[in-house]
Amino acid sequence: MPTEAAAALPLLDDLRPRTVTDQIYDALYQRVINLSLPPGAKLSEAEVAAQMGVSRQPVRDAFYRLSQLGFIQIRPQRATVVTPISEEAIRQAFFIRLALEIACIREAVHKLTPAHHDALAGLIARQQAAIEADDRSGFHALDDRFHHDICAHSGLDFVWTLVKDNKGHMDRARWLSLSYNARNAMEEHKVILAALRERDEDKAVAAIGLHLSRINDTLDRLRADQPEMLGH
C-alpha cells in the first residue's frame, strides 16, 4: 500500500512547466519541420538569443537537443547548420510509426464508438477546407490530429506520444509533398475511417499501411525533383 504522502503526489508532468529551453527548442523544431529553416540554413546561438530575448545558454541547450535528433549539425568555431533530410532516418521513423499505428488501429477497430467516427469525419471535412484554402500548415496539423485522435479514442494516447517523438524526419519530407499529396492523404483517411466504421480489422490495417507507406513515393519524387534537400 502506498503511504499517504506518496498517494497524494501529482503526476510529474504537472510539476514541470515548459522551460525557456523547451520554448526555444519547440520554435526551432517547428521551423526545421516546415522548412522555414531548410537544409543548409545556418544558425547562430548569438542571433537566436538576441531575436528571442534570452541568454545564450538555453539556446545552446536547445541546439544540443536538435543535434541529438539529427536536425542540426553543431560545428565548433563554425556556423551550426540544418542537416539535409535523412533518408535513413526516414526509413527508421517509418518502421517505428508503422508498427505502432498498426497495433493502434487494431484496437481502434473494436473500441471507437459512432461518436468517435463522426468526430474523425469532421476532421476530414476540415482537411478538405484546408486543401481548398491552400493552408498547408493547417492541413499538416489536422493530418496529425486525425492519427492522434484514433490513438486517443482507443485509450492509447501514449502511442501517439511515441509516434510524435520519432516522426520528425518523416514530417520534413511530408511537408515538401503537401503541394501535390495532401488530397491523396485525405482520401486515404476516408478509407481508414470507412474500415473503422465497418469494424473490419484487416481492411483497417491494410489502409493504414498503404497510407503510411506513401512516404516511399514521396522519397522517390524528392530524389528526382529536389535531390539537394536529401542526405543519406
KAGI-V825636 format. One record per helix or strand of 3 or more residues. SS is the DSSP state (h for helix, s for strand). FROM is the first residue (numbers start at 1). TO is the last residue. If there is no record, write none. Layout:
ss: {SS,SS}
from: {FROM,FROM}
to: {TO,TO}
//
This chain:
ss: {h,h,h,h,h,s,h,h,h,h,h,h,h}
from: {4,12,20,45,56,80,87,114,136,157,168,201,227}
to: {7,15,33,52,68,82,111,132,153,166,198,225,229}
//
